[in-house]
Amino acid sequence: MIKKALPVLLVLGAVISYLLWPRSSENSEVPHPTSTIEKQEPQDAQTPSDSEPGAVFSAFEMKTVQTVSESVPFEEPSSPHDEPVAKNEVTYVVEDGVAVVNEDIVIGVPRSAKARGSVVLESVQLWEGGVVPFHIQGDVPNKSEIIQAIAEFVETPIKFVPYTNQEDVLVFEAGAGCKSYLGKVGGKQPLWISGGCGVTEITHEIMHALGFIHEQNRTDRDRFVEVVWDNIHEKYKHNFELFPASLMVLSGAAAFDFESVMLYQPTAYSKNGEVTIRSKTESLLAPSAALSAGDIQRLVHVYGRN
């Protein structure tokens, strides 16, 4: 037990020391996108704002994806009576100026004024060697929960290292809800944290940042679970679409996981309190509050062993 706890204690100690270590005022924050989340030209990350000393300013170009052409117009999710089909594009909804898939996967800035649309997602990029430089902005709530979520990965190939002016860094910043990009997008990459994000939610978002999709969106999900469309609120049916096979390269590295931290709860987005996802097998849907054995196995397959 002592041996197993030692790596966790070492990670927690290193992170806490990093957070408490005094810094000069001009390097106290990692530059990140402004609240408007507009595409901006890269700037020197070491140059403080002249107009507002110490203020956070934008320092990297937002990573966007090409929206689908007019020849592939947005279509409402399939009828509950239609056979689900994995398409090349996914449905996004515009929230707080950014295009979001499944309520928490940010894909960039929409190129039109439409409230929702369809977009083709590019292949997911990994963090080289499983090394993830990170920084926690000073105004982020739940810092202790972020530290605990990072500690969840101590038994995986992922190595979180404090930000020391690396070109690419995962920045935990205050925002509405819990949201993340999918995989590594480069630059000062934000992961949005609100006051309502607990350890489970932050662990979930880190998994997105590492490149993993929701389990119920896997292209093979219909072999394992049934989506009960009649119980899902109309507004959220797009959250249960099948994702393109290209996004299964990472998530498909292990079998469907009924206990994954990336799996929706059985009554997620229910309009009547009834289940929206039910198992087709003898396994029960029991999403874990932490990384499941399957999640860890997936990380090992994708990022290798320590």
C-alpha positions as CSV (number, residue, x, y, z in Angstrom):
1,M,0.0,0.0,0.0
2,I,2.9,2.4,0.9
3,K,4.6,1.6,-2.4
4,K,1.5,2.3,-4.4
5,A,0.8,5.6,-2.6
6,L,4.3,6.9,-3.0
7,P,4.1,7.9,-6.7
8,V,0.8,9.8,-6.0
9,L,2.4,11.6,-3.1
10,L,5.4,12.5,-5.2
11,V,3.2,13.9,-7.9
12,L,1.0,15.9,-5.5
13,G,4.1,17.2,-3.7
14,A,5.7,18.4,-7.0
15,V,2.5,20.0,-8.2
16,I,1.8,21.8,-4.9
17,S,5.4,23.0,-4.8
18,Y,5.0,24.3,-8.3
19,L,1.8,26.2,-7.4
20,L,3.3,27.7,-4.2
21,W,6.7,28.7,-5.6
22,P,7.0,32.5,-5.9
23,R,7.2,33.9,-9.4
24,S,7.9,37.3,-10.9
25,S,4.8,39.3,-11.8
26,E,5.5,39.3,-15.6
27,N,5.5,35.5,-15.7
28,S,2.7,34.8,-13.2
29,E,0.2,33.8,-15.9
30,V,0.4,31.9,-19.1
31,P,-1.2,34.0,-22.0
32,H,-4.4,32.5,-23.2
33,P,-7.4,33.4,-25.4
34,T,-9.6,36.3,-24.4
35,S,-13.2,35.7,-23.4
36,T,-14.3,36.4,-27.0
37,I,-12.3,33.5,-28.3
38,E,-11.4,35.1,-31.5
39,K,-8.7,34.0,-33.9
40,Q,-5.7,36.1,-33.3
41,E,-2.1,36.4,-34.5
42,P,0.6,34.8,-32.3
43,Q,2.4,37.2,-30.0
44,D,5.5,37.0,-27.8
45,A,4.4,35.0,-24.8
46,Q,7.0,36.8,-22.6
47,T,5.8,40.4,-23.4
48,P,3.3,41.7,-20.8
49,S,0.4,43.9,-21.7
50,D,1.3,47.6,-21.8
51,S,-2.3,48.8,-21.2
52,E,-3.0,46.4,-18.3
53,P,0.1,45.3,-16.5
54,G,-0.2,41.7,-15.3
55,A,-3.4,41.1,-17.4
56,V,-3.9,38.0,-19.3
57,F,-3.7,38.5,-23.1
58,S,-4.0,36.3,-26.2
59,A,-0.8,34.7,-27.4
60,F,-1.7,32.0,-29.9
61,E,-3.7,31.4,-33.0
62,M,-6.9,29.6,-32.2
63,K,-7.0,26.1,-33.7
64,T,-10.0,25.9,-35.9
65,V,-11.3,23.3,-38.3
66,Q,-12.9,23.7,-41.7
67,T,-16.6,23.7,-41.6
68,V,-18.4,21.5,-44.1
69,S,-19.2,23.0,-47.4
70,E,-22.6,24.1,-48.5
71,S,-22.8,20.8,-50.5
72,V,-23.0,19.0,-47.1
73,P,-25.6,21.1,-45.2
74,F,-26.4,20.6,-41.6
75,E,-28.9,17.8,-40.9
76,E,-30.8,17.1,-37.7
77,P,-29.7,13.9,-36.0
78,S,-31.3,10.7,-37.3
79,S,-34.8,9.8,-36.3
80,P,-35.0,7.4,-33.4
81,H,-36.5,4.9,-35.9
82,D,-33.6,5.2,-38.3
83,E,-30.5,3.0,-38.2
84,P,-27.7,5.1,-36.8
85,V,-24.9,5.7,-39.3
86,A,-21.4,7.1,-38.5
87,K,-20.9,10.1,-40.8
88,N,-17.7,12.0,-41.6
89,E,-18.9,15.1,-39.8
90,V,-20.2,15.8,-36.3
91,T,-22.8,18.3,-35.1
92,Y,-21.6,21.4,-33.2
93,V,-23.5,24.0,-31.2
94,V,-22.1,27.5,-30.7
95,E,-21.7,28.4,-27.0
96,D,-19.9,31.4,-25.7
97,G,-18.4,32.1,-29.2
98,V,-16.9,28.7,-29.8
99,A,-18.2,25.6,-31.6
100,V,-18.8,22.8,-29.1
101,V,-19.5,19.1,-29.8
102,N,-21.2,17.0,-27.2
103,E,-21.4,20.0,-24.8
104,D,-17.8,19.8,-23.8
105,I,-15.5,19.2,-26.9
106,V,-14.3,22.5,-28.3
107,I,-13.4,22.4,-32.0
108,G,-12.7,26.1,-32.6
109,V,-14.4,29.2,-33.9
110,P,-17.4,28.8,-36.2
111,R,-17.0,30.5,-39.6
112,S,-20.7,31.4,-39.9
113,A,-23.3,33.0,-37.6
114,K,-25.4,29.9,-37.4
115,A,-26.1,28.6,-33.9
116,R,-25.3,25.0,-35.0
117,G,-23.8,23.2,-37.9
118,S,-21.8,20.2,-39.1
119,V,-18.1,20.0,-39.3
120,V,-15.5,17.5,-40.4
121,L,-13.0,16.8,-37.6
122,E,-9.4,16.2,-38.5
123,S,-7.3,13.4,-37.1
124,V,-6.4,13.6,-33.4
125,Q,-2.9,14.7,-32.5
126,L,-1.1,13.1,-29.5
127,W,1.2,14.7,-27.0
128,E,4.6,13.5,-27.9
129,G,6.0,11.0,-25.5
130,G,2.9,11.4,-23.3
131,V,4.5,14.6,-21.9
132,V,2.0,17.3,-21.1
133,P,3.3,20.7,-19.9
134,F,0.6,22.4,-17.9
135,H,-0.2,25.6,-16.1
136,I,-3.1,26.6,-13.8
137,Q,-4.2,30.2,-14.2
138,G,-4.5,32.2,-11.0
139,D,-8.3,32.8,-11.2
140,V,-9.3,29.2,-11.8
141,P,-11.6,27.8,-9.2
142,N,-11.1,24.3,-7.7
143,K,-7.3,24.2,-8.0
144,S,-7.2,21.3,-5.5
145,E,-9.6,19.3,-7.7
146,I,-7.3,20.0,-10.7
147,I,-4.3,18.6,-8.8
148,Q,-6.3,15.5,-7.8
149,A,-7.3,15.0,-11.4
150,I,-3.7,15.2,-12.6
151,A,-2.8,12.7,-9.9
152,E,-5.2,10.3,-11.5
153,F,-2.8,9.8,-14.3
154,V,0.2,8.8,-12.1
155,E,-0.2,5.1,-13.0
156,T,-0.4,5.9,-16.8
157,P,2.2,6.8,-19.4
158,I,1.1,10.5,-19.2
159,K,3.7,12.8,-17.6
160,F,2.4,16.2,-16.4
161,V,5.3,18.7,-16.1
162,P,5.0,22.3,-14.9
163,Y,5.1,25.0,-17.6
164,T,8.6,26.5,-18.1
165,N,8.1,28.4,-21.4
166,Q,7.4,25.3,-23.5
167,E,5.9,26.1,-26.9
168,D,2.9,23.8,-26.2
169,V,1.2,23.8,-22.9
170,L,-2.2,22.7,-21.5
171,V,-3.7,25.8,-19.7
172,F,-6.4,25.3,-17.0
173,E,-8.4,28.5,-17.2
174,A,-11.7,29.8,-15.8
175,G,-14.7,29.4,-18.0
176,A,-18.3,28.5,-18.3
177,G,-18.8,24.7,-17.8
178,C,-16.1,22.1,-18.3
179,K,-14.7,22.0,-21.8
180,S,-11.6,21.0,-23.7
181,Y,-10.2,20.6,-27.2
182,L,-9.8,17.0,-28.6
183,G,-6.2,16.0,-28.5
184,K,-3.2,18.3,-28.8
185,V,-3.8,21.4,-30.9
186,G,-0.6,23.2,-30.1
187,G,0.3,26.5,-28.5
188,K,-1.2,27.7,-25.2
189,Q,-4.1,25.2,-25.3
190,P,-7.0,26.0,-23.0
191,L,-9.0,23.6,-20.8
192,W,-11.9,25.5,-19.4
193,I,-12.9,24.9,-15.7
194,S,-15.9,26.3,-13.9
195,G,-16.7,26.2,-10.2
196,G,-18.9,23.2,-10.8
197,C,-16.2,21.0,-12.2
198,G,-15.1,18.3,-9.8
199,V,-12.3,15.8,-10.0
200,T,-14.4,13.5,-12.2
201,E,-15.3,16.2,-14.7
202,I,-11.7,17.5,-14.9
203,T,-10.3,14.0,-15.3
204,H,-12.9,13.5,-18.1
205,E,-11.8,16.8,-19.8
206,I,-8.1,15.8,-19.5
207,M,-8.9,12.6,-21.4
208,H,-10.5,14.7,-24.2
209,A,-7.3,16.8,-24.2
210,L,-5.3,13.6,-24.6
211,G,-7.5,12.7,-27.6
212,F,-10.3,10.4,-26.4
213,I,-14.0,10.8,-27.3
214,H,-17.1,9.8,-25.4
215,E,-17.6,6.1,-25.1
216,Q,-21.3,6.3,-26.3
217,N,-20.1,8.0,-29.5
218,R,-17.9,5.1,-30.6
219,T,-18.7,3.7,-34.1
220,D,-19.2,0.3,-32.5
221,R,-21.3,1.3,-29.6
222,D,-24.5,-0.2,-31.0
223,R,-23.0,-3.7,-30.4
224,F,-22.9,-3.0,-26.7
225,V,-25.5,-0.4,-25.7
226,E,-28.9,0.8,-26.9
227,V,-29.6,4.5,-27.1
228,V,-33.2,5.1,-26.0
229,W,-34.0,8.0,-28.3
230,D,-37.5,8.5,-27.1
231,N,-36.3,9.4,-23.6
232,I,-33.7,11.9,-24.8
233,H,-34.5,15.6,-24.8
234,E,-34.8,16.8,-28.4
235,K,-32.2,19.5,-27.9
236,Y,-29.5,17.0,-26.9
237,K,-30.0,14.1,-29.3
238,H,-27.0,15.2,-31.3
239,N,-24.9,14.3,-28.3
240,F,-25.6,10.6,-29.1
241,E,-24.5,10.7,-32.7
242,L,-22.0,8.1,-33.9
243,F,-18.6,9.7,-34.4
244,P,-16.4,9.2,-37.6
245,A,-14.2,6.1,-37.6
246,S,-11.2,8.3,-37.9
247,L,-11.7,9.4,-34.2
248,M,-11.8,5.8,-33.1
249,V,-8.0,5.3,-33.5
250,L,-7.5,6.2,-29.9
251,S,-10.7,5.3,-28.2
252,G,-10.8,2.0,-30.1
253,A,-7.5,1.0,-28.6
254,A,-9.5,-1.0,-26.0
255,A,-12.8,-2.7,-25.9
256,F,-16.0,-0.8,-25.1
257,D,-15.8,0.1,-21.5
258,F,-19.0,0.1,-19.4
259,E,-17.0,1.7,-16.5
260,S,-15.1,4.4,-18.4
261,V,-14.9,8.0,-17.1
262,M,-15.7,8.9,-20.7
263,L,-19.1,7.2,-20.7
264,Y,-22.4,9.1,-20.1
265,Q,-24.5,8.2,-17.1
266,P,-27.5,6.0,-18.0
267,T,-30.0,8.8,-17.6
268,A,-27.9,11.5,-19.3
269,Y,-30.0,14.2,-21.1
270,S,-33.2,12.4,-20.2
271,K,-36.4,14.4,-20.7
272,N,-38.5,12.1,-18.4
273,G,-36.0,10.7,-15.8
274,E,-35.9,7.4,-17.7
275,V,-32.7,5.8,-19.0
276,T,-31.2,7.1,-22.3
277,I,-28.6,4.4,-22.6
278,R,-28.9,0.8,-21.6
279,S,-26.6,-2.2,-21.9
280,K,-27.2,-4.9,-24.5
281,T,-24.9,-7.3,-22.6
282,E,-24.7,-8.7,-19.1
283,S,-22.4,-5.8,-18.1
284,L,-24.1,-2.9,-16.3
285,L,-23.4,0.7,-17.2
286,A,-21.5,2.0,-14.3
287,P,-19.4,5.0,-15.3
288,S,-16.5,5.5,-12.9
289,A,-15.7,8.6,-11.0
290,A,-12.1,8.1,-11.8
291,L,-10.0,6.5,-14.5
292,S,-11.3,2.9,-15.0
293,A,-9.0,-0.1,-15.7
294,G,-10.2,0.2,-19.3
295,D,-9.2,3.9,-19.5
296,I,-5.8,3.1,-18.2
297,Q,-5.4,0.2,-20.7
298,R,-6.4,2.6,-23.5
299,L,-3.8,5.1,-22.4
300,V,-1.1,2.5,-22.3
301,H,-2.0,1.2,-25.8
302,V,-1.9,4.7,-27.3
303,Y,0.9,6.4,-25.4
304,G,3.0,3.4,-24.5
305,R,4.4,2.3,-21.1
306,N,6.4,4.4,-18.6
